[in-house]
Each structure stands twice: as C-alpha cells, then as structure tokens.
Amino acid sequence: MEKIKMNVPLVEMDGDEMTRILWAMIKDELILPFVDLKTEYYDLGLEHRNETDDQVTVDSANATLRYGVAVKCATITPNAARMDEYKLKKMWKSPNGTIRAMLDGTVFRAPIIVKGIEPCVRNWEAPITLARHAYGDVYKNVEIDVPGPGKAELVFTAADGTKTVETIHEFDGPGIIQGMHNTAKSIESFARACLKYAVDTRQDVWFATKDTISKKYDHKFKDIFNEIFEKEYKDKFEELGITYFYTLIDDAVARVMKSKGGFIWACKNYDGDVMSDMVSSAFGSLAMMTSVLVSPSGVYEYEAAHGTVQRHYYKHLQGEETSTNSVATIFAWTGALRKRGELDDIKELMEFADKLEQATLKTIEGGEMTKDLALITSLKDVKVLNSRDFILAIRKNLEAM
C-alpha cells in the first residue's frame, strides 16, 4: 500500500516514562506503516530538558509557531523528588506552562465517548468540554521562601516611575509568598476563543471564577468576558439559541454535577487543570480525553490530558507486563494529523485520522481493552490486553478498514 504523503512537517514533542514507551509503539504500529510521516522532532524528556537548560522546550514552542501544528507526549513537571531522581540542575518549570505561555492559547479538553463506558455521573448525557485558559496564574508564578519576621509587599512600578504598593502580610516568623499575574490581552484571547468555539459547535458556555474573594484579579476575567460577549457575540448566541452565563466556581461545580452535559465549561488555568481531570475520570478514564491548545494566531498543539504513568513505567523497567491505556495519546496524533491535512488540503491524511480513531473505538467496543477500562465497562466477557497488544489490536482493525 502506498503511504499517504505529507508536505509540511508536524512538530513532534517526545516525552517521559510510560507515555514515551507508548509514543514509540503508536508511531511504529499505527502511523509509520500508513503515512510518510514528516516531523520536526524535539526531545522533551526530562533528562534532555535538563541537558539543554530547558532550551529545547522553548525551541519546540517556536517551531510550533512556525509550522502551525504540534503533537506532544506527556512530560514530567519536576518536584523535589524528581530533582534527586534525575539529578537536575534546577527544578525546571512545567513544559506545558512554558509552551502555553509562548503560544498564548486556550486548551479545549473533551472526553472520548465509547459504547460500554458510561459516565459515573448518571445524568450526564453529552460530553462536557473544558476550556482552560493557558497563560499565567500559578504556572508563571514567582515565589519567595520567607526565612523569618518581616513585611511582604506587592509593588508595581509604572513606566513613568510611579509606584503602587500594597502590604501582603506582616510576618512574625517563617512563611511563603507567591506572586501571580495575567494580561488583559491574554484574557481577551481566552474569552474570544471560548465564545467562538461555542458558536462553531453550537454549545452553551459557562464561565466561573471566584470574584467574590478575588475582587480585582478574578473580577478582571469576569469583566473582560462579559464585555466581549456583549459587544461581539450576544447577537450570534441569540440567533443560534445558545447561552453564556457567569457564576462562581463553587456554584459551577454543583451545577455541573446535576447537569446533562453538552456545554463548554470555561475555567482559569489552575481550575481547568483540576476540573478537566475530574470530568475525564467521571466520564470513564483520564486516558479517554482529547486536549488541544488553540492560539489566537491559528496554531494548534495536540496532547494527552494525563500524566506520564510513572507507576507503569517502573513496572516496565523491571520487565513486568503493563496494561496502559494509550487512547488519549493516539487521539493526540490523530488530531494533529487531521489538522495538518486540513491546513495542507490533504484529504487522505484527514481520512486516515478518522479511520484510526474509528479503529480505536471499534477495538474497545469489540471487547478488547486495557485494564483501566475493563474495570469499569458495562460490556460482558471483555479481553484485557497489555499495552502493546492493545495497540496491535487497533492496527488489525485499522488494516481491515
């Protein structure tokens, strides 16, 4: 069979641990036999990030801005334990945070729906799409470890030298300080991305922060969203019969649990990080959720919404068999290949992405799946496959198609 041709490369960002192992399997078994794959490769594994002083992460983001489409494997965001394990020069920041800040986009995450995997929340009838702001807040924070008594102040020096000073806290002993920021430009991009996506998909938008507590920071988000909606999108929403509303984040959580689904839930950066995991696991599994970063300039970065599956990786290193769900990583590849085909007008590439997704779902619906899904499926007499055999079963269905 002649392989499908590509004209422009994807930016390929390799990652860490078990997802790195799956990454290679997916390429070897599900993509390279069918597609003349062109990628510009960047190794975002923690060891290589450490060797390059994290310059490789910056380089990969710049390449994404050049080529327009990237696909990313899950990566480690180091903590103190990882510092020792990998003998790091410093505790490098989240590569996702770095990339998202440079692309200044919005992350849209939606559960992958498959027959036999029903949501834990019984009244959810349709997917809930998480729209996560992808710039600033704790992901671009500055922190100080307070050694002892003293005054902590928040200081802003304007371009003309004028200073605005607020006392944060008078310390009488050790403590900690964290400074966060965001920009009006980024929040405006976030609002427009969410509202445009709602128009394109004909879904309601819920937006939630905690402006009753954060009366300036979170209130700025609320005001910008409302202003853009009223000026640019209100008429379009009314024409389509969809709605936008704002509520407090705690109220939104309660409403979401009692809803039927089928809407876009827009969240600030950290809220979106947490809530997307809640939604994906409630729909079935963290490994059953798509994730794409969309920038205002029309740049797309596809990734799995879950972590590096550390526990399975350690088992793999010891020669033990694992049954690791690769669906979200497969869908990251299909999303990127489809978008590349769309931008370059390669119909065959778009069709291949569709077929690979169909083959993946058909495998699960046919009763062949990884252990995490077998534990929650309503299907009877299912066959639990190890990591590689699951991918090989998908390939068999793909070849038949």
Buried (B, 14 or more C-beta within 10 A) or exposed (E): EEBBEBEBBBBBBBBBBBBBBBBEBBBEBBBEEBBEBBBBEBBBBBEBBBEBEBEBBBBBBBBBBEBBBBBBBBBBBBEEEBBEEBEBEEEBBBBBBBBBBBBBBBBBBBBBBBEBBBBEBEEBEBBBBBBBBBBBBBBBEEEEEBEEEEEBEEEEEEEEEEEEEEEEEEBEEEBEBEEBEBEEEBBBBBBBBBBBBBBEBEBBBBBBBBBEEBEEBBBBBBBBBBEBBEEEBEEBBEEBEBEBEBBBBEEBBEBBEEBEBBBBBBBBBBBBBEBBBBBBBBBBBBBBBBBBBBBBEEBBBBBBBBBBBBEBBEBBEEEEEBBBBBBBBBBBBBBBBBBBBBBBEBEBBBEBBBBBBBBBBBBBBBBBBBBBBBEEBEBEEBEBBBBBBBBBBBBEBBEEE
